Amino acid sequence: MRRAMSVGIAGLVLALAAAPAPTLAAQARAAKAAPMPPITIYHLEGRRSERIVWLMEELGLPYQLEFKPADMAATSAALRGINPAMPVFPTVKYGDQVLVESGAIIETIVNRHAPGRLTPALNSPDYPYHLMWMHYAEGSLASRAIADYRVWMIQPPTARSRLVDSEQVVQFAEDYLAKQPWFGGAEFSTADIMMLFPLNFAMQLNIVDKDQFPRINAWRAKIEARPAYRRMLAKARPKGMVGGLPALPAHAPPGPRPAPPTR
C-alpha cells in the first residue's frame, strides 16, 4: 500500500512538473484589480484627452469628464485651476494626484485597474510591438508630423525631405499593418488608442496624402466602428471639434529617398 501511494504521489509530482506553466496573461487576468480611485478627465474636444475617455469606455470604468462643450476659454480656465504649472490636455485627477501624459495615464489605469486587458501577454511575441507603438505614437510619429506642419506653415516645401519625415513615419505604420490587423498585434490594444491621434493629425491636416495609406484607412474604419469609440465621440465631442488647426493647402510631393547602404 505504501509503495503504491509513493508511486502515485511521484507520478502526480512528475505530471505537475510536466504541465505547462500558466501564461503571464492568465496570471495577470487572475490578479485582483486594485480599487479604482475617483478619476476626473480634464478635456478639450479633438485633443489627446479623447484617448483617456475612449480607454475608460473600452474598459467600462467610471470617470468624470470635465469640460465646457464648444467653449475653449471656459474649459482652459477650469484646467488652469487644477494644473496651473502644466495646463495641457489631458490632465487627469487620479484620486489625490494630478497626472499628465496620455500614455502614462493609460498604462497606470490598465496596469492597476484592468490587468490583462487591452495589452498582449508579456511573454507573447505581440508585446514588444505593442509597447513600441505605444511609444512611437508620440516619440516618432506625432513629434515629426507636428514639426513638419509648423515648418510647412512658414515655408511650404517643394519636395519631401531625404531624411525621415512625416510621410516616412506614417509609411512605417502602413507597412506594419500589412503584417498585423492591429498595432497591438492580433488583438486591439491601447497601442491602437495611442496611434489614432497622430495618424488623424497627419491625414486630416493634409501633412500626408491619406490616399497613399489604404491599410491605415481600413484600420481607422475599424476603429470608428467600435462601440466604445462611438460612445467617446458622443460624450467628448457633443458639438463637434473646437479650435481645430487649419489644414495645409497641399501636402509636399514625394521626394527622393536615400539609397540603402551598401557593403
N, C-alpha and C positions, 0 to 999 in steps of 0.2 A: 504493500500500500504506500509506504513512504517513498519507495523508489518510483512508483507511478506518479505520485504527487510531484516529486522533484523533476521528473521528466516533463510533466505538464507545465510546471512553472518555468522551466528552462525554455520550453517551446514558446510560451507566451512572451517571455523576455526577448527571444530572438525575433518573434513576429513583430513586436512593437519597435524593435531596433530597425527592422527592415521596412517598416511602414514609412511612406513619405511624410516629411515634416510639413505642418501646415504652412501655407504661403504667408508672406508678410501681409498680403492684402486681407487674408482671412483673419489673421491676428488683429489687424487694425480694425476690421469690422466688428470683431468681438470685443474690442476695447470699449469701455464705457465713456461716452462723450462727456466732457466737462459741462457743468451748468452754464447756460448762456447768460451773460450779464446784459443789462439793458443796452441796446445799440441804437444810436441816432446817426443817420447819414445826412450830412450837410451837402446839398446837391445843387447843381445848375444844369439846365437842360442841355443835352448834347455833349457833356463833358465826361471825363473819366469816372466820375461818381456813378454813372449809369452801370458800370461794372459791378459795384457793390450791391446796388438794388437788384440787378439781374442775378447775382450769386445767391442772395437771400431768397429770391423767388424760386430758383432752381432747388435749393435745399429745403424750402418750406419753413424757414426760421423766422421768428418775429423781429421786427425792426420798426423804427420810427423814421419817417422821411421828412426832412426839414428844408423847405424852400417855398418861395412865393411864385407860383406859376406865371411865366411871362413877365416877371419883374426882377430884372438883374440887379438893380440898385438895392432893393429891399433884401434880396437873397444874399448879396455880398455883405451888407451891413450885419445881417444875422451871423454870417460866418466870422466876421471880424470880432464879433462879441465873444465867440468861443475860442478862436485861434488867431489873435492879432499878429503874432510873430510870423505865421506862415499861412495866410488866408488863401488856401488852394482847395480845389475840388478834385477828389473827395477829401474832406475832413470827417472823421468818424469819432463820435463819443462812444467809447467802449468801456462800459462801467464808469470808473472814475478817470480813465485815461483818454487822452486826445491823440488820435493817430492820423498820419497822412501816409501817402504812397499806396496806391491801389493794390499792387502786387503783394506787399507786406500785409495789408489788411486781409486780403483774400486768404493768404496762407495761414494767418493767425486763426481766422474763423474756421477754415476747413480742418486744420490740424487739431484744434482744441475741441470743436463742437460738432464736427461731421467726419470723424476719422474713417478713412477708407472710401469716401465718396468724392466723385469728380477728380480723382487722382489715380493714375495707374499704380499698381503694386510696386514697392521699392525694388523688388527682385525681378520685375518684368523688363523686357527689352524696350518697352514703350517709355519707361520712366525717365531715362536720360533725355529723350527728345521732348517729352512733356516739360521738363524743367528748363531745357534750352529755350523753348518757345515762350515760356513764362517770362524769361529774362530778355529774349530777343525783341519782344513786343516794344519795350521802351528803350532797351540798350542799343539796339541797332536800327530797328525799323522806324519808330517814332522820332528818334533824335535826327536821323538822316532826312526823313520826309519834312520835318519842321524846318530844319536848316535850309534845305533846298527851296522850300516855299518862301521863306523870308528873303533869301538871296534873289530868287526869281522875281519877287515883287519889286525889288530895287532895280535889277538889271536882267531882263529876260535873256536866257541863253539861246544861242543859235544851234547848239548841238549838245548831246549828252556828254558828261564827263567821261574821260578814260578811266577814272578811278571809280570806286564803289559809290554809287549814288542811289537815289530813291527808287529808280527803276530796277536796279540790280537787287536791292534788298527785298523788293516785292517779288521779283522773279525767283529768288531763293525760296520764298514761301510757296509760290506756284509749283515749283519743281517738287517740293516735299509732298504736296497734296496729290501728286501722281503716284505716290507710294502708299499713302495712308489716307483714310477718309476724314480724319480729324487731326488737329495739331497735337493732341494728346496721344495719338496713335489710333488704335482700333475703336476707341470709345470717346465720346465728348468729354472734355475735361475743362478745368479752369484755364488751361492754356488757350483754349478757344475764346473764353471770355476776355482774356488779356489781348488777344490778337485782333479782335474785331475793331477796336477803336482806331489803331494806326492804319489798318487797311482801309477803313472807311475814309479816314482823313486823306490818305494819299489819292484815293479814287474820286471822292466827291469834290475835292478841291482841284481836280484836274492836274495834280502833280505827276501822275502817271496816266496812261491811256488804259482805262478799265477794260476795254475790249481786247487787250492783249492777254488777259488773265482769266480764261474760261473756268479753270478749276477753282480759283478763288471765288468767282461769281457763283458757281454752283454751291460751294461751301457756304457762302453768305445766304443763299436762298434757303439752305437747310437751317441755318441759324435763325433766320427771320420767321420760320415756320414753327419754332419751338414755343410751346405754350408759356413757359416761364419768361421768354424774351418778349412775347406779346404783352404779358402782364406788366413787365417792367416798363414798356413803352406807354401803356395806358396810365401808369402811376407817375412815371418820371418825366413824360412829355405830354401832359394832357392837352396842352395848347400848341404843341409842336416845338421846334427849335427856338432858341432865343440867342441873339447876339452872335450869329454864325459868321465865320470869316468868308470873304468873297473868294470865289473860285478863280484860279488863274485863267486868263483868256485862252491860253493854249499850252499844252504840255510841250516840253522840248522834244524835238525829233530824235530818233535813235542816233547814237554816235558810235565811233569805232571803239571796240573793246581791246584791251591789251592782249597780245598773243600769249598763250600758255608758255611757261618756262620750258626750255629745252636743256637736255643734259649733254 
